[in-house]
Amino acid sequence: MNFSDKAAEIATMNSTPLVSVIVPNYRHEKYLEKRLSTIINQTHSNIEIILLDDGSPDKSEEVLTAFASACEKVVGLYVNNSNSGLPIKQWIKGVSLAKGDFIWIAESDDEAEPELITTLLSILKGNPSVGMAYCDSEIIDESSQIIARYDYSSHHYSDDGLWKQDFFMKGRDFVTDYMAYRNVIPNVSAVLFNASVLKKNLRECDFKYCADWALYNRILLSHDIAFTCIPLNKFRKHVQTTRWHNKKSYAIELREKFTLLKSLRSAVGLNKGAQSNINSSLSFIFSNRHKFKRVEYLCSQIAALDNSLITELYIFGANDIAERAVETSLAMNVKPIVIDTFKAGQIFKGIEVLPLNLNSFNAASAVVICSLSYQQPMQAILENCGFEGLVLRV
């Protein structure tokens, strides 16, 4: 490249916004190389990269150090001697160092399509009221194989195909109609933030599992949101991303949800619709506060089955409860059949999800109903088809 070409490149970069890419890492040595490659291969080239490691016990620091030495876009590598215990602390540290007009917090175990920054940046630049824009996500496994698109559905609301198309929405409406029930932003890797908005709303938080949800709510109560249905983010799902580690972790997440929703109830003021949605969400969480115990009991029932008396084991429903049921089955060297008409064709825990076929069941089958909200309708479906085999319910 000659001097005139270099000058033209610098001028082009200066005319486009600087995006700060923050990479918070903990114990993701095996995914780092692929993750970092998806960052440096972004089509938007005017970026600075801030690397953070939260006291990883593996060789993450070596991988990050080598990358920092080889990549001129890395402006800093910061390594903690011990783990902080709260991912939000790493976010705060990285954002405090960021000099960009926009910020992408690229989780260290995820991946991205090359156009992620370019696409989300064009949305933010054209819509000043938008504080954060995000894209659809594909779920990938530990081997980077796509297993599903992110599932936004919920029995609490009807999205009417909302996430099947691009949209802009008032942030407060998005919070009260959707975020009041669940965090419908899959993970932070799918989001590009307006830097000034993020810095204004990011703060210390004791939440271990719901800190991102609380942050999004704060931003969206005063700024709009935008979404593109193009799946530019690849959200990796593996053992470290599950919330079913133990009874303690489940209880912590439950308490955080209660605290978050009660705080949100105060923030939305006298809006009756918003208050009603939040109260409904709180009621649902309270009614399912023993979910972990019930799921563990279900798994103990599965583990106690006499395999010699069962021709097929069906997992009815593909959700977080079903994940535990499938794991228990596989530990017994039994490969179950997962059925869920709405998710048919997806890969669930390495198993292709099949649509409901009422002719598939026989008297020697066992069916595990994996739902808290739809147990009765699912039971009725089995009864209507004359199924007389064993039914296990959570």
N, C-alpha and C positions, 0 to 999 in steps of 0.2 A: 504494500500500500504506500503510495507517495504522499507527500505532505498535503497536497490539495485535497486528496481523498480523505485523509485523516481529519483535516479541518472541517470538511463537509459532514463527516460522521459525528464530530463533536457538536457541530451546530445543530444537527438533527436531534441528538440526545438532549441538548439543552432546551430544545423546543418542546420536548415531551416531559411529562411529570416524572420525577424520581419516585420509585416505589421501593419502600423498605421491606425486605423479606426477612422475617424473624423465624428462626428454626429452633424451637425449644425441644431438647432431646432428653430422654431418660431410658436407658436400657434398650435402645433400638439399633444397636450395631448392625444387625443383619439386614436392616432396611435402609440404612443411611445412604449407601452409595447410589441406590436407585432413586431415592428421594431427592438427593442433591442434583442428580443428573436432570430430573424433571424441572428443577429450578433454573439451572443455567441454560437450559434449552428453551426457555420461554421466548416467545416472539417479541415481547416487549423487553428491550435490552437495557434500558436505563434503570438499573436496579442496584441497590446495595444489600448485602447479605450479612445478617448478624446471627452468629452461631452461639447457642447456649447449651451447656450440658449440666444437668442437675445431679451431679455426683454419681454417674452411672458406674455400676460394678463390672461392666463388660469392657470391651475395647473401643467404645464409642469415641473416647477422647482421641485415640490414635487416628481414627477415621476422619474426625473433624479437623484435627491438626494438619493432616496431609492435604485435605481439601482446601483449607485456608491458605496453605503455602502455595498451592497451585492455581488458585482462582483469585484474580485481581479484584473481583467484585466483593470479596469478603472484607468488611471493614472492622471486624472484631470477632474474637472467640473468647467466650467467658465460661469458665468451668468452676462449678462449686465443689468444694472438698467433700461435702456431704449432701444428701438429698434433703430438699426443703420440705417435702411432703405435700406441697400444694402447687399444682401446675400454674395457677394464676400468678404466683410470684415471679416465675420466669417470664410470663407475658409482660408483666409490669416492668421488669428490668429491660427487656428487649425494646419495648415501646418507648421507654425513657431515653434510649440511645438512638432511636430512629430519627433520621433527618428528612425522610421522604414526605411528599404531599399525601401519599396513600400508603397503607400498610397491609401486608399479607402475612398472617401468622400461619406458616406452613408446618404443620405437625410432622415430626420426623419419621413416622411410619406410613404416611400416606404418599400418594403419587398425584400427578396432574398432567392434563393435556397441555401442549405448548401454548395454546391460545387462551389459557385461563386469565392471566393478567390483562392481556389486550382486550378481551371481551368485557370483563367486568369494569375495567378502567373506562372504556367508551361509555358505559352506562352511567357511571358516576360523574364523568366530566359533562355529560349532557343533561344531568338532572341534579342541580345544586341542593335540592331539598332532601336528597337521598343520603343517609348517613352510612349505609352499608348495602352492598349488593352481593348476592350469592348465586351460585349455579347449582344445578342438579348434581347428584353424586351416584356413581356406580360403586357397589360394594365389592371389594376384592379380598381374596384369602391370603394366607401367608406366602403363597407362591405367585401372587399378583394376578391370579386368575379371576375374571369377573364372575361373580356368583349371583348378582341381583342388582336391580336399581333400588335406590332408597325408597322405602315405603312411607308415604305421608298420611296414609289413611288412619282414621280413628272413628270409633263409634260415637264419640262426643260431638262430632261435626261432620257435615257433608262438604267436601272440598269442591264438588261439582267440576272436577277436572282442572282445578286451579293450577296444580303443579305440572300439568301437561302442556302449558304454554307460558310464554314470558309474561310477567306482570309487574306493575308498580302498585303500591298500596300505601295508604296512610299508616304510619307506624303504629299509632294507637289502636287502629282497627285490627291490625295484624296481631298485636299483643292480646287484645281482649277476645278476639274471635278464635285464635289458634294457639298462641303461646300460653294462654291461661290454662290450657289443658296439657300441653306437652311441648318440649323443645323441638320445633319442626325445622330447625337448622341443623342438619346432620352432624357436622363438625366444623370447627373454625377454619379448616383448610379450604373450605368451599367459599369463604367470605373475603371480600376486599373492602377495607374500611377507609373512609375519609379520616386522615390522620388526626386532624384537629378534633373531630367528633370522638374518636376513640380515646385520645388522651384526656379529654374532658370527663369521660364516663368510666374509664378503667380505674379501679381502686382496690385496695387490700380487701380480702374477703376470706372468711374461714371455711367457705365451702370447698369440699374436695371433689364433688361430683357435679354440682349445679352452678359453679361460678360462671361458666360461659352463658348459661341460660339467664342468669341474673344480669349479666352485662348487656346482652341483647335487649332485654326488657328496658333497661335504663336508656339505651340509645334510641329505641323505637318509640318511647313515650314522647320524644320531642323531634324525631326525624323519620322520614319515610324510608321504605325498603323497596328494593327491586330484586327480581329473580329472573334468571334465564334457564329455560328447560334443557339447554344443552349440557350433557353430563361431562363437565370438564374436570371435575374432582373425582379422585379415586380414594374412597374411604376404606382403609384396611381394617378388617375385622379379624381379631385373633384373641388368644387367651387373655392378653393384657387389657383388652378393651371391654371385656364382659363385666357386668355388675353383679354377677352371681358368685363372687368369690366365697363369701361366707355370710353368716347371719349378721355379723357386726357391720359389714360394708353395706348390706341391704338396709339395716336400721339407720345408718348414717345418712344414706341417700334419702330415705323417707323423711327424716327430720329436716333435711335441707329443703325438700319440696314444700313442706308445711311452712317453713320460715319464709321461703321465697314468695309463695302465694299470699300469705298474710301481709307481707310487705307490699305486694302488688295491689292488694285490695285497698290499702291506704292510699296508694299512688293514683288510682283511677278516680278517686273522689266519689261524687254522687251519681255517676253513670250507672243507671239501674241494670242495663243489659250486661255491662262489664261485671258488676257486682254479682249478678246472677250466675254468670259463667264461672267466675272464680269460686263462688260458694259450691257450685256443682262439682268443680274439680277437687276442691278440698274434701267434699263429702265422699267422692269416689276413692280418693287416696286413703281416707280414714277407713272406709269399708273394706279395703284390701290391705290393711296394715299387716295382716298375718299371711300375706302371699308367700313369703319365703318359706315359712313353716309348712304351708299347705303344699307347695311345690316339692319340698324335700320329702314330705310324706308320700306324695305321688310317686316320686322316684324310688322310694323304698318298696312301694307296692309293685312297681315294674321289676325291680331287682329280685323280688320274691317269686316271680312267675316261674312255673314249671315249663321250660321250653319244649319238653317232649309232648306236651298236650296242646301246643299252639302251632298252627300252621303258618300264620302270618300275624305280625304285630303292626298295627296301623297307628300312626301319630296323626290325629285329626286336628289340623291347624298348624301354621308355620309362624311361630312367634318366639318370644323369649322363654316361655314355659316349655314350648316344644324343643328348644335347644337343650334344656336340661334333660328332657325325656329321651331325646335322641342320644345324647352323651351316655346316659345310663344304659340304654339298649346296646350301644356299640361296645360298652365295657363288658357286657354279657356275651359278646360275640354274636349278637343278633342285629342284623341290618333291617331296620324298620321301613315301612312304606309310609312316606309323608304325603298327606292329602290336604289340599287347600285350593279350591277352584280359582280363587282370586289371584293366587301366586303360582299357579301351575306353570311349569316350564323353568322356574327359577331353580338354582342349586342351593340347597339348604343343608349345611353341615356335610357337604359332599354328596348329598342325595338329591336327585331330581324330584321336584314337587309335582305330584300328579293331581288332576282334577278329580272331584268326587264322582265315583262310579258306584251306584247303589248295588250293582250286580257283583261287585268284587268280593263282598263279605261272605263268609260262610260260618257255620256254627263253631268251627274250631279257631276262629280269628279272635284276637283281642284288640280292642280299640281304646286308645288313650285320648280323651277329650282335653285339649289344651286351650282352655279359655275360662276366664272368670265371668265375663259379661254375657257370653252366648252359650253357656252350658245347656240351658233348657232347650233352645232351638236345635242345637246340635244333637242332643239326646233324642229329640222328637224325630229328627231325620233318620236316625238309626232305627227307631221303633217303627216308623212308617214303612221302612223297607223290610221289616220283619226280621231284623237282626236279633239273634238270640244268644250271641256269644258274650264274652266277658267285656264289660265296659268299666274303665277306670277314669275317675274324674278328679280334678285338682280340688 
